[in-house]
Amino acid sequence: MSRRWPADRYSLLRPDVWQLVQERQRAIYQGLLARGWHEPTALHLTEVGCGAGGNLLEFLRLGCTPAHLTGCELLPERLQMARERLPAAVTLHGGDAAEAPIAPASQDIVAQVTVFSSVLDTAVQQRLAQAMWRWVKPGGAVLWYDFTVDNPHNAQVRGMPRHRLAELFPAGRVQARRLTLAPPIARRAAAVHPSLYTVFNAVPALRTHLLAWIDKPL
């Protein structure tokens, strides 16, 4: 049976959600600067599992060039939403992302946000990771954000611990950090007061996601 969430569960108007998103944005921006990418207009970026286009919109606001952005999305209804929300110059591919017609070594960044934790077949994970790595230029990177632990209330997802990244991208240099207060705690804490998100998130053991840059050597 599919789980039914409240309609506003992922709304940016919720204090637990906007704090999660802003924390992730800061970490991504720090990673861009650490790699010397001070001019977003020049970056070529592909997102695997772009959904309705929310993350690509974040990169547009950062200053990325629409014609340099690509999104891949399996679900037709989400792909349609992305087409409606994003500029026409953004390239969007439907279907199996591993089959997307993206040229090898053409992307500075290939990103995925909570996609691999929803792929339960390890062979499919490996195939998708190989495609992502093929698209990345030498000197570029895979940008990864995903659960590190299993969700006991959702058997449709599986945690992706740090060692799994090394298995999926054996030629990459992994730089990773724990982020994101466990969502059930975040929802309850922020409902009492938004500032409690920061208080609880200061405890590393309560952070459930990994943000990683997997750099491709020159």
Disulfide bonds with the S-S distance in Angstrom:
none
